[in-house]
Amino acid sequence: MSEQLTLSNIQEQLIAALEKSEAASKTLEDAQAKLAPLEVKALEAQEHVSQLMNEFNRLTGKAPVKGRTTRGKYTQSNESKLAAQEKRSYTRAINSGSSEAEAKKIAKEAVKALAVKLGVSK
C-alpha cells in the first residue's frame, strides 16, 4: 500500500513537472518569436553601419586594416642586431647541450658572421 502512495505521489510530481516544462517551453517560444524581429533589425543596422564605413573609407582614401598590423617602424642599430644574434646563438647552443665555453665560442662566431654580412667590424 505504501508503494501505491509513493507511485501516486511520483505520478503527481511528474504531471506537475510536465506542466511546468510545457509552460516554460511556451514562454521560450514566445520570447524567441519576439526576439526574431529584433535580430533582423540589428542585422540591418549593422549592415547599414558597414556600408557607411565603407563609403567613408572610400571618400577619405583610408582602407580598412585586416589581420595583423605591421610592427612599428624603427631603425635597429647594428650593435643591437649583433647583441641579439649573440644571445640567440648562445641560447641555442646551451639548449642543444653544448658546454658554456662552447656556447660562448659559437655565439662569438655567429656575431662575427653577422658583422661581416652587415659590413661592421666586431
Contacts in CASP RR format, 6 or more apart in sequence:
PFRMAT RR
TARGET T0000
AUTHOR 0000-0000-0000
METHOD contacts of the structure
MODEL  1
MSEQLTLSNIQEQLIAALEKSEAASKTLEDAQAKLAPLEVKALEAQEHVS
QLMNEFNRLTGKAPVKGRTTRGKYTQSNESKLAAQEKRSYTRAINSGSSE
AEAKKIAKEAVKALAVKLGVSK
53 64 0 8 1.000
54 64 0 8 1.000
57 63 0 8 1.000
57 64 0 8 1.000
78 115 0 8 1.000
78 118 0 8 1.000
78 120 0 8 1.000
81 114 0 8 1.000
81 118 0 8 1.000
82 111 0 8 1.000
82 114 0 8 1.000
82 115 0 8 1.000
82 118 0 8 1.000
82 120 0 8 1.000
82 122 0 8 1.000
85 110 0 8 1.000
85 111 0 8 1.000
85 114 0 8 1.000
86 107 0 8 1.000
86 108 0 8 1.000
86 110 0 8 1.000
86 111 0 8 1.000
87 107 0 8 1.000
88 110 0 8 1.000
89 103 0 8 1.000
89 106 0 8 1.000
89 107 0 8 1.000
89 109 0 8 1.000
89 110 0 8 1.000
89 111 0 8 1.000
90 103 0 8 1.000
90 104 0 8 1.000
90 106 0 8 1.000
90 107 0 8 1.000
92 106 0 8 1.000
93 102 0 8 1.000
93 103 0 8 1.000
93 106 0 8 1.000
93 107 0 8 1.000
94 100 0 8 1.000
94 103 0 8 1.000
98 106 0 8 1.000
111 122 0 8 1.000
112 122 0 8 1.000
115 121 0 8 1.000
115 122 0 8 1.000
END
